[in-house]
Amino acid sequence: MTMNQYTIYKAQKTGDQEIDSAVITIDVEIPEATDKNSLIDWESQANQQAELLERILINTLPGGVYDRLFARMAERKASLFKVPLLL
């Protein structure tokens, strides 16, 4: 297995508050959904992982990097909003 490793700046400390470093390892594939319950479980796990990842990033990244990351992620999904969402 090839392991891609990246080094990203962390935020500078403010006053006496040190910013802990973080290591995020992404190496386990999502299990296959076999029925409706496994889809519900997957949705719950996806929400938990998204919340954890966002908490790590907001507490570790410099604000300018976090803001630009959010903007890039929103821009990548912007095409979804260029057509009317008919209800």
C-alpha positions as CSV (number, residue, x, y, z in Angstrom):
1,M,0.0,0.0,0.0
2,T,1.3,3.4,-0.9
3,M,1.0,6.0,1.9
4,N,0.7,9.6,0.8
5,Q,1.9,12.0,3.5
6,Y,1.5,15.7,3.5
7,T,2.7,18.4,5.8
8,I,0.3,21.3,6.5
9,Y,0.9,24.4,8.7
10,K,-0.8,24.5,12.0
11,A,-2.1,27.6,13.7
12,Q,0.3,29.7,15.8
13,K,-0.3,29.7,19.6
14,T,-2.2,32.5,21.0
15,G,-0.9,33.8,24.4
16,D,-0.2,30.7,26.4
17,Q,-2.5,28.4,24.5
18,E,-0.5,25.9,22.5
19,I,-2.0,24.3,19.4
20,D,-1.6,20.6,19.4
21,S,-0.4,18.9,16.3
22,A,-2.7,16.4,14.6
23,V,-2.2,13.3,12.5
24,I,-5.1,12.1,10.4
25,T,-4.9,8.6,8.9
26,I,-7.2,7.7,6.1
27,D,-6.7,4.1,5.3
28,V,-9.9,2.0,6.0
29,E,-12.4,1.6,3.2
30,I,-16.2,2.1,3.8
31,P,-17.8,-1.3,4.3
32,E,-20.4,-2.3,1.7
33,A,-24.0,-1.6,2.5
34,T,-26.0,-4.8,2.4
35,D,-29.4,-3.6,3.6
36,K,-31.4,-0.5,4.8
37,N,-30.0,-0.8,8.4
38,S,-26.4,-0.8,7.2
39,L,-27.1,2.3,5.1
40,I,-28.6,4.0,8.3
41,D,-25.5,2.9,10.2
42,W,-23.2,4.2,7.5
43,E,-25.0,7.6,7.5
44,S,-24.5,7.8,11.3
45,Q,-20.8,6.9,11.0
46,A,-20.3,9.4,8.1
47,N,-21.9,12.2,10.3
48,Q,-19.6,11.3,13.2
49,Q,-16.5,11.2,11.1
50,A,-17.3,14.5,9.4
51,E,-17.9,16.1,12.7
52,L,-14.6,14.7,14.1
53,L,-12.6,15.8,11.0
54,E,-14.1,19.3,11.1
55,R,-13.4,19.7,14.8
56,I,-9.7,18.6,14.3
57,L,-9.3,21.0,11.4
58,I,-10.9,24.0,13.1
59,N,-8.8,23.5,16.2
60,T,-5.6,22.9,14.4
61,L,-5.4,24.9,11.1
62,P,-4.7,28.6,10.8
63,G,-7.9,30.4,10.3
64,G,-7.0,31.6,6.8
65,V,-6.3,28.0,5.7
66,Y,-9.5,26.7,7.2
67,D,-11.5,29.5,5.5
68,R,-9.9,28.8,2.1
69,L,-10.5,25.1,2.5
70,F,-14.2,25.7,3.2
71,A,-14.4,28.0,0.1
72,R,-12.7,25.4,-2.1
73,M,-15.0,22.6,-0.8
74,A,-18.1,24.8,-1.4
75,E,-16.8,25.8,-4.9
76,R,-16.4,22.1,-5.8
77,K,-20.1,21.6,-5.0
78,A,-21.3,24.9,-6.5
79,S,-22.4,23.2,-9.7
80,L,-25.2,21.6,-7.8
81,F,-26.7,25.0,-7.3
82,K,-26.6,26.2,-10.9
83,V,-29.8,24.5,-11.9
84,P,-33.2,24.8,-10.2
85,L,-33.9,22.2,-7.6
86,L,-37.5,21.2,-8.6
87,L,-39.6,20.0,-5.7
